[in-house]
Amino acid sequence: MEKITLEVKGMSCGHCVKAVESNVGALNGVEMVKVHLTEGLVDIDFNPDMVTLNQIKDTIDDQGYDVEGERVRA
């Protein structure tokens, strides 16, 4: 299991939270998604054997938001 935090720009409301959490959460291999709206961060736990980080980023991009950075969480 990998744990990562993505810096995402463009999220501003509850709809944004729902869009990111529901669409990323629907990916096979994603175990947990938590949006921190005020910080512009998204915590994700995922199985890299089932879904790639690029697939996750593309899913966020498809919702109209920009992934501008990433960091591994312990």
N, C-alpha and C positions, 0 to 999 in steps of 0.2 A: 504494500500500500504506500502510495506517495501522498504527501501533504504539501500543498502549495497555496500561496496567496498571490492573487493577481491584482494589479493596479488597473482599474477600469475607469475610463472617463466617459461622461455622458449620462450617467445614471442620476436621476433627480427626484424620483417619486416612488410610491408604492408599486405602481405598475412596472417600473423598471426592475424592482426587486423581484416581483413575481415572474417577469419575463425571463430573467437570468436564472433564477433558482429552478423554475419549472423546466426550462429547455435544457440547461446543463444537467440537471438532475435526471432527466429522461435518458441521457446517454448510458448505454450499457457499460458498466464498469465504474461509474461514478457512485460513490458511497454517500457523500455528504457535500452539500453546497450551502454556504451561508454568506449572504451579502451584508456588508457593513456600509450602508448608504452614505452616512455622513463622512466617512473616511475614504470612500471610493475604492473599497477593497472587497474581494471575493475570496473566501476560503474554500478550498476544494480538496476532498480526499478521494483518490481514484486508484484503480488498479491499472498500471501501465501495460499489462498484458492484454487488456480488454479495450482500452481507449487511450489515444495519444493526447499529449498536451496540445498539439496543434489542432486536433479535432475539437477539443474544449474551447480553445481560443476562437476557432472558426465559428462555433456555435454562438459565442458571445458576440462576435462581429456580425453574424447574421441577424442578431436582434437590434443592431444599430449602435452598438457601443464599441469603444476602442480600448483594447488591451495595450497598456503602455509600459508595463513592467511585470516582473514576477520575482518571487522569493520563496525558497523552500522553508516550510515550517517543520519544527522538530516534533 
